[in-house]
């Protein structure tokens, strides 16, 4: 493997680890809902939730942008390392 390739591999692994961390903390993998009935018509209430693997309340909106940010930073770093010649 070339010198620049040996510098790129750790950055790629760090990017993969970053995406995995973002997925564990922010990917909505558990969804559910609840309803509370009331004797008066029209006053019942319902709600839904999405949680990550670790049980933290989340949704698609923090997970998707954070994944894109981690991938973009990784790609820019790899591109910079590949373009710089030793």
Order of alpha helices (4+ residues) and beta strands (2+ residues): alpha-beta-beta-alpha
